[in-house]
Amino acid sequence: MHSFYQIIEKTIENSNDSFYKTVFSYFSIEKNIINIKNKYIFLQVIEKNIFYTEEMKKNIVYIFSQIQKTYFAFSKLASQYKWKKAKIVIETDLCLNPIELKEKNVICVFHQENHYFFIVSDLINIFTTALTYSPNFFSSPLTIKNPYNNLPFSKSNLYNIYFTFFFKCIPIPEIIQKFFQLDFDLDLFEKKNQILLRECAILNYLNNIHEEEFVSDIKTMLESYNEKHYKKIEINRDFPNQCLIRIFKPYLFMYYISTLSLDYYKKINYKEALEKMLFRFRYYFPKFGRKRIKVKSFKNHSKITYEKTVEFNEECPPFYCNKNNKFFLSSHLGLMKTHDIEELLSDEEFIIHCNEMEKDRISVRLQIRNNRRIIEDSEDESVTSYDSTNESEDNNIFV
């Protein structure tokens, strides 16, 4: 701002009218030079001054615009000089692979007087990781920082990164788009995107959850279903975890949405759809998760040897129906509900029988009675314990 005042002096020193020198002496006060907003406040004061004629106001605005033009020209020159003289500090991606600025997916960020090369995917991950930070599913977005010096990116850096994405025709994630639409205001972003941030937190949790916690959550989901239905989904305890996670991962996402989402309509919709899909799962494949023990005999000379093999029933309905979208060419003409959650249940091979589902559902009164009985049994000290090792291997169920 001191340079701004020097430009004012050079601009009006040749002026014979002392009036304008007196008016622009406002910037000779040191406290008015420190804050850049004061020069715009100066214009507002001039505009509201009733003692100045319209011609005086126009001349003041004209002089001010000439000063601004010169100031911005020198500012651009200074920024270009800094850009050319800045050192390239980082020329690798976050995995330490060498990258070049000529590549389409590489962006140069000028930060703290230095150049940093980033791959587009790394920058997108930096943005989304900071914006979707949600401990215990409560959104708490973090400041977007440069990972190499742990200092926050400036507002100009954020705009430059966004418009580089835009002009390079790089798909911009919704979370970054929302942040840009709010002028990169972190507080407003957190307040106006609670629903989106909660769903992002669910996806992050689902993708980064430990295997044991994954299996435990699947168990909780199936227990919740079994409490409401007569026919239970029973899985052997020895069933391989990797296969269990692969099959039930999309179901678990629906379960998270139905219990943790902040969108009430979506929450109810997913809850009903999840119950129907689990009923379809149990109705068409009741033997899923059972252990099969096969014994083969081999005759070797006079001896007969036996080989024992263990298999698990992994047959289950596909989560998504395999049929083609027959409404594809006409879906733009009107509302046909082709993109509703019910599409998951529209597979012609595995049709939901509503009457069968109603018969299988346990009434609310019976559920309450069963819960009371469980509590009473757990509090009863006379309950006899039994040895689980005496049970048959087939009855050793997961839930």
C-alpha positions as CSV (number, residue, x, y, z in Angstrom):
1,M,0.0,0.0,0.0
2,H,3.0,2.4,0.4
3,S,3.6,2.0,-3.3
4,F,0.0,2.9,-3.9
5,Y,0.5,6.2,-2.2
6,Q,3.7,6.9,-4.2
7,I,1.7,6.3,-7.4
8,I,-0.9,8.8,-6.1
9,E,1.8,11.4,-5.6
10,K,3.3,10.9,-9.1
11,T,-0.2,11.1,-10.6
12,I,-1.4,14.3,-9.0
13,E,1.9,16.2,-8.7
14,N,1.4,17.8,-12.1
15,S,-2.1,18.8,-11.3
16,N,-2.6,22.6,-10.7
17,D,-5.7,22.1,-8.7
18,S,-4.9,21.8,-5.0
19,F,-8.4,20.5,-4.3
20,Y,-7.6,17.0,-5.6
21,K,-4.3,17.0,-3.8
22,T,-6.1,17.7,-0.6
23,V,-8.7,15.0,-1.3
24,F,-6.1,12.3,-2.0
25,S,-4.1,13.3,1.0
26,Y,-6.4,10.8,2.8
27,F,-3.8,8.1,1.7
28,S,-0.9,10.0,3.3
29,I,-2.1,8.8,6.7
30,E,-0.3,5.7,7.6
31,K,-3.2,3.8,9.1
32,N,-5.2,4.3,5.8
33,I,-2.4,2.6,3.8
34,I,-2.2,-0.6,5.9
35,N,-5.7,-1.9,5.0
36,I,-6.4,-2.4,1.3
37,K,-10.2,-2.0,1.9
38,N,-9.7,1.6,3.0
39,K,-9.3,2.8,-0.6
40,Y,-12.8,1.5,-1.5
41,I,-14.2,3.1,1.7
42,F,-12.7,6.3,0.5
43,L,-14.7,6.1,-2.7
44,Q,-17.9,5.5,-0.8
45,V,-17.3,8.5,1.4
46,I,-16.7,10.7,-1.7
47,E,-20.0,9.3,-3.3
48,K,-22.0,10.2,-0.2
49,N,-20.5,13.7,0.3
50,I,-23.2,16.3,-0.3
51,F,-20.7,19.1,-0.6
52,Y,-19.1,17.8,-3.8
53,T,-20.6,18.4,-7.2
54,E,-21.1,15.6,-9.7
55,E,-18.3,16.9,-11.8
56,M,-15.9,16.8,-8.8
57,K,-17.0,13.2,-8.0
58,K,-16.4,12.1,-11.6
59,N,-13.0,13.7,-11.7
60,I,-12.0,12.0,-8.4
61,V,-13.3,8.6,-9.7
62,Y,-11.3,9.1,-13.0
63,I,-8.1,10.0,-11.1
64,F,-8.6,7.0,-8.8
65,S,-9.2,4.6,-11.8
66,Q,-5.9,5.9,-13.4
67,I,-4.1,5.2,-10.1
68,Q,-5.6,1.8,-9.9
69,K,-4.7,1.0,-13.5
70,T,-1.0,1.9,-12.8
71,Y,-1.0,0.0,-9.5
72,F,-2.3,-3.2,-11.0
73,A,0.1,-3.0,-13.9
74,F,3.0,-2.8,-11.5
75,S,1.5,-5.6,-9.4
76,K,1.2,-7.8,-12.5
77,L,4.8,-7.0,-13.4
78,A,6.0,-7.9,-9.9
79,S,4.1,-11.2,-9.9
80,Q,5.5,-12.1,-13.3
81,Y,9.0,-11.4,-12.0
82,K,8.4,-13.5,-8.9
83,W,7.0,-16.4,-11.1
84,K,10.1,-16.4,-13.4
85,K,12.6,-16.1,-10.6
86,A,10.9,-18.7,-8.3
87,K,12.7,-22.0,-7.8
88,I,11.1,-25.3,-8.6
89,V,11.1,-27.1,-5.2
90,I,9.1,-30.2,-6.0
91,E,9.3,-32.1,-9.4
92,T,7.8,-35.4,-8.2
93,D,4.3,-36.6,-7.3
94,L,3.4,-37.7,-3.8
95,C,4.7,-41.2,-4.6
96,L,8.1,-39.6,-5.6
97,N,7.7,-40.4,-9.3
98,P,9.3,-37.7,-11.5
99,I,6.8,-35.5,-13.4
100,E,7.1,-32.7,-16.0
101,L,5.0,-29.6,-16.5
102,K,4.4,-30.5,-20.2
103,E,2.2,-33.4,-19.1
104,K,-1.5,-32.8,-19.3
105,N,-2.3,-34.0,-15.8
106,V,0.4,-31.9,-14.1
107,I,-0.3,-28.5,-12.5
108,C,2.2,-26.0,-11.2
109,V,1.3,-24.2,-8.0
110,F,3.1,-21.0,-7.0
111,H,3.1,-21.1,-3.2
112,Q,5.3,-19.3,-0.7
113,E,7.6,-17.9,-3.5
114,N,8.3,-21.4,-4.9
115,H,7.0,-23.7,-7.6
116,Y,5.4,-27.0,-6.7
117,F,4.4,-29.6,-9.3
118,F,1.3,-31.7,-8.6
119,I,-0.6,-34.4,-10.4
120,V,-4.3,-33.7,-10.8
121,S,-5.3,-36.8,-8.9
122,D,-3.0,-35.9,-5.9
123,L,-4.6,-32.4,-5.7
124,I,-8.1,-33.8,-5.9
125,N,-7.2,-36.2,-3.1
126,I,-5.8,-33.4,-1.0
127,F,-9.0,-31.3,-1.5
128,T,-11.4,-34.2,-0.8
129,T,-9.5,-35.6,2.2
130,A,-9.5,-32.2,3.9
131,L,-13.1,-31.2,3.1
132,T,-14.6,-34.6,4.0
133,Y,-12.8,-35.0,7.3
134,S,-15.5,-36.3,9.6
135,P,-14.5,-37.9,12.9
136,N,-17.3,-40.1,14.2
137,F,-19.4,-39.1,11.1
138,F,-19.6,-35.4,12.3
139,S,-18.3,-33.2,9.6
140,S,-15.3,-31.0,10.5
141,P,-13.6,-29.8,7.2
142,L,-10.0,-28.9,7.5
143,T,-7.9,-26.2,5.9
144,I,-6.5,-27.3,2.5
145,K,-2.7,-27.3,3.0
146,N,0.4,-27.8,0.8
147,P,1.6,-31.3,1.9
148,Y,5.2,-30.3,1.3
149,N,5.4,-27.4,3.8
150,N,2.2,-27.9,5.8
151,L,1.1,-24.3,5.1
152,P,-2.5,-23.4,3.9
153,F,-3.0,-22.6,0.3
154,S,-4.0,-19.0,-0.3
155,K,-7.4,-18.1,-1.7
156,S,-5.7,-17.2,-5.0
157,N,-4.1,-20.7,-5.1
158,L,-7.5,-22.3,-4.7
159,Y,-9.0,-20.3,-7.5
160,N,-6.0,-21.0,-9.8
161,I,-6.2,-24.7,-9.1
162,Y,-10.0,-24.8,-9.7
163,F,-9.8,-22.9,-13.0
164,T,-6.8,-25.0,-14.1
165,F,-9.1,-28.1,-13.6
166,F,-11.9,-26.2,-15.5
167,F,-9.8,-25.1,-18.6
168,K,-8.1,-28.5,-18.9
169,C,-11.5,-30.2,-19.0
170,I,-10.8,-32.2,-15.9
171,P,-13.9,-33.6,-14.2
172,I,-14.3,-31.7,-11.0
173,P,-15.8,-33.7,-8.0
174,E,-19.0,-32.4,-6.5
175,I,-17.4,-31.7,-3.2
176,I,-14.9,-29.3,-4.8
177,Q,-17.6,-27.7,-7.0
178,K,-19.7,-27.0,-3.9
179,F,-16.7,-25.4,-2.2
180,F,-16.0,-23.2,-5.2
181,Q,-19.6,-22.0,-5.4
182,L,-19.3,-20.7,-1.8
183,D,-16.1,-18.8,-2.7
184,F,-14.0,-21.3,-0.7
185,D,-15.6,-20.2,2.6
186,L,-15.0,-23.2,4.8
187,D,-17.6,-22.2,7.5
188,L,-20.4,-21.8,4.9
189,F,-19.4,-24.9,3.2
190,E,-19.7,-27.0,6.4
191,K,-23.1,-25.4,7.2
192,K,-24.7,-25.8,3.8
193,N,-23.5,-29.3,2.8
194,Q,-24.2,-31.4,5.9
195,I,-26.0,-34.1,4.0
196,L,-23.3,-34.4,1.3
197,L,-20.5,-34.5,3.9
198,R,-22.3,-37.2,5.9
199,E,-22.5,-39.4,2.8
200,C,-18.9,-38.8,2.0
201,A,-18.0,-39.7,5.5
202,I,-19.9,-43.0,5.1
203,L,-18.1,-43.8,1.9
204,N,-14.7,-43.0,3.5
205,Y,-15.5,-45.2,6.4
206,L,-16.6,-48.0,4.2
207,N,-13.5,-47.8,2.1
208,N,-11.0,-47.6,5.0
209,I,-12.7,-49.8,7.6
210,H,-10.6,-52.6,9.1
211,E,-11.7,-56.2,8.2
212,E,-12.7,-57.1,11.8
213,E,-14.9,-54.0,12.1
214,F,-16.3,-54.7,8.6
215,V,-17.4,-58.2,9.7
216,S,-18.8,-56.9,13.0
217,D,-20.9,-54.3,11.2
218,I,-22.2,-56.9,8.8
219,K,-23.2,-59.0,11.8
220,T,-25.0,-56.0,13.3
221,M,-26.9,-55.5,10.0
222,L,-28.0,-59.1,9.7
223,E,-29.0,-59.2,13.4
224,S,-31.2,-56.2,12.8
225,Y,-32.9,-58.0,9.9
226,N,-33.3,-61.3,11.8
227,E,-35.0,-59.6,14.7
228,K,-37.8,-58.6,12.3
229,H,-38.2,-61.8,10.3
230,Y,-39.0,-65.4,11.1
231,K,-36.6,-66.8,8.4
232,K,-33.1,-65.8,9.5
233,I,-30.0,-65.3,7.4
234,E,-27.6,-67.7,9.0
235,I,-23.9,-67.9,8.1
236,N,-21.3,-70.3,9.4
237,R,-18.7,-68.7,11.6
238,D,-15.9,-70.2,9.5
239,F,-17.2,-68.5,6.4
240,P,-14.2,-66.6,4.8
241,N,-14.2,-62.9,5.7
242,Q,-13.0,-61.7,2.3
243,C,-15.9,-63.4,0.5
244,L,-18.4,-62.1,3.1
245,I,-17.2,-58.5,2.7
246,R,-17.3,-58.7,-1.1
247,I,-20.9,-59.9,-1.1
248,F,-22.3,-57.7,1.7
249,K,-20.4,-54.4,1.0
250,P,-23.1,-52.8,-1.1
251,Y,-25.8,-54.0,1.4
252,L,-23.7,-52.5,4.2
253,F,-23.6,-49.1,2.4
254,M,-27.4,-49.1,2.3
255,Y,-27.5,-50.0,6.0
256,Y,-25.2,-47.0,6.8
257,I,-27.4,-44.7,4.7
258,S,-30.6,-46.0,6.4
259,T,-29.1,-45.4,9.9
260,L,-26.8,-42.4,9.5
261,S,-28.0,-40.3,6.6
262,L,-29.2,-36.7,7.4
263,D,-31.6,-36.9,4.4
264,Y,-34.9,-38.2,6.0
265,Y,-36.5,-39.3,2.7
266,K,-33.4,-41.1,1.5
267,K,-33.0,-42.7,5.0
268,I,-36.5,-44.2,4.9
269,N,-36.2,-45.2,1.2
270,Y,-33.0,-47.1,1.8
271,K,-34.3,-48.7,4.9
272,E,-37.3,-50.2,3.0
273,A,-35.2,-51.2,0.0
274,L,-32.6,-52.9,2.2
275,E,-35.2,-55.0,3.9
276,K,-36.6,-56.1,0.6
277,M,-33.2,-56.9,-0.8
278,L,-32.2,-59.0,2.3
279,F,-35.5,-60.8,2.1
280,R,-34.8,-61.6,-1.6
281,F,-31.4,-62.8,-0.5
282,R,-32.8,-65.2,2.1
283,Y,-35.9,-66.2,0.0
284,Y,-34.0,-67.4,-3.1
285,F,-30.8,-68.6,-1.4
286,P,-31.7,-69.9,2.0
287,K,-28.6,-72.2,2.1
288,F,-26.1,-69.3,1.7
289,G,-23.2,-69.5,4.1
290,R,-23.5,-73.1,5.0
291,K,-20.4,-75.3,5.3
292,R,-20.1,-78.4,3.1
293,I,-17.8,-81.2,4.1
294,K,-16.9,-83.6,1.3
295,V,-15.0,-86.8,1.8
296,K,-13.3,-88.5,-1.1
297,S,-11.8,-92.0,-0.9
298,F,-8.7,-93.1,-2.7
299,K,-7.6,-96.7,-3.1
300,N,-3.8,-97.1,-3.0
301,H,-2.9,-100.8,-3.4
302,S,-4.5,-102.4,-0.4
303,K,-5.0,-99.2,1.6
304,I,-7.9,-96.8,1.3
305,T,-7.2,-93.2,2.2
306,Y,-9.8,-90.5,2.7
307,E,-9.4,-86.8,1.8
308,K,-11.6,-84.2,3.6
309,T,-12.4,-80.9,1.8
310,V,-14.4,-78.0,3.2
311,E,-16.5,-75.8,1.0
312,F,-18.9,-72.9,1.6
313,N,-22.1,-72.1,-0.2
314,E,-21.5,-68.7,-1.9
315,E,-24.5,-68.7,-4.2
316,C,-26.4,-65.4,-3.9
317,P,-28.4,-63.0,-6.1
318,P,-26.5,-60.2,-7.8
319,F,-26.9,-56.8,-6.0
320,Y,-27.5,-55.0,-9.3
321,C,-29.9,-56.4,-11.9
322,N,-28.2,-57.5,-15.1
323,K,-30.9,-56.4,-17.5
324,N,-30.4,-53.5,-19.9
325,N,-32.2,-50.2,-19.2
326,K,-35.1,-50.4,-21.7
327,F,-36.0,-46.8,-20.9
328,F,-32.6,-45.4,-22.0
329,L,-33.7,-43.8,-25.2
330,S,-36.9,-42.3,-23.7
331,S,-35.7,-41.5,-20.1
332,H,-35.2,-37.8,-21.1
333,L,-38.9,-37.3,-22.1
334,G,-40.5,-37.6,-18.6
335,L,-40.4,-39.0,-15.1
336,M,-40.4,-42.7,-15.4
337,K,-38.8,-43.5,-12.0
338,T,-36.0,-45.4,-13.9
339,H,-33.3,-44.0,-11.6
340,D,-35.1,-44.8,-8.3
341,I,-33.6,-47.1,-5.7
342,E,-36.3,-49.6,-6.7
343,E,-34.3,-50.4,-9.8
344,L,-32.2,-52.6,-7.6
345,L,-35.3,-54.8,-7.0
346,S,-36.5,-54.9,-10.6
347,D,-34.6,-58.0,-11.7
348,E,-37.1,-60.3,-13.4
349,E,-35.1,-63.4,-12.3
350,F,-35.5,-62.7,-8.6
351,I,-38.9,-61.1,-8.0
352,I,-40.0,-59.9,-4.6
353,H,-43.1,-61.5,-3.3
354,C,-44.8,-58.9,-1.1
355,N,-47.3,-61.4,0.4
356,E,-44.5,-63.7,1.3
357,M,-42.5,-60.9,2.8
358,E,-45.5,-59.8,5.0
359,K,-45.9,-63.3,6.3
360,D,-42.3,-63.5,7.2
361,R,-42.2,-60.2,9.0
362,I,-42.5,-60.4,12.8
363,S,-45.0,-58.1,14.4
364,V,-43.8,-55.2,16.5
365,R,-45.5,-56.6,19.7
366,L,-43.8,-60.0,19.2
367,Q,-40.4,-58.2,18.7
368,I,-40.9,-56.3,22.0
369,R,-41.9,-59.5,23.8
370,N,-38.8,-61.3,22.5
371,N,-36.6,-58.5,23.5
372,R,-38.0,-58.6,27.1
373,R,-37.5,-62.3,27.2
374,I,-33.9,-61.9,26.2
375,I,-33.3,-59.3,28.9
376,E,-35.0,-61.5,31.5
377,D,-32.9,-64.5,30.5
378,S,-29.7,-62.5,30.7
379,E,-30.5,-61.3,34.2
380,D,-31.6,-64.8,35.4
381,E,-28.8,-66.4,37.3
382,S,-30.3,-69.8,37.1
383,V,-29.7,-70.0,33.4
384,T,-27.6,-73.1,32.7
385,S,-24.6,-72.7,30.5
386,Y,-23.7,-75.3,27.8
387,D,-20.6,-76.3,26.1
388,S,-20.6,-75.0,22.6
389,T,-18.1,-77.6,21.4
390,N,-20.9,-80.2,21.8
391,E,-22.9,-78.5,19.0
392,S,-22.7,-79.9,15.5
393,E,-20.4,-78.0,13.1
394,D,-23.4,-77.2,10.8
395,N,-25.2,-75.3,13.6
396,N,-22.2,-73.1,14.4
397,I,-23.7,-70.0,12.7
398,F,-22.3,-66.5,12.3
399,V,-25.5,-64.8,13.5
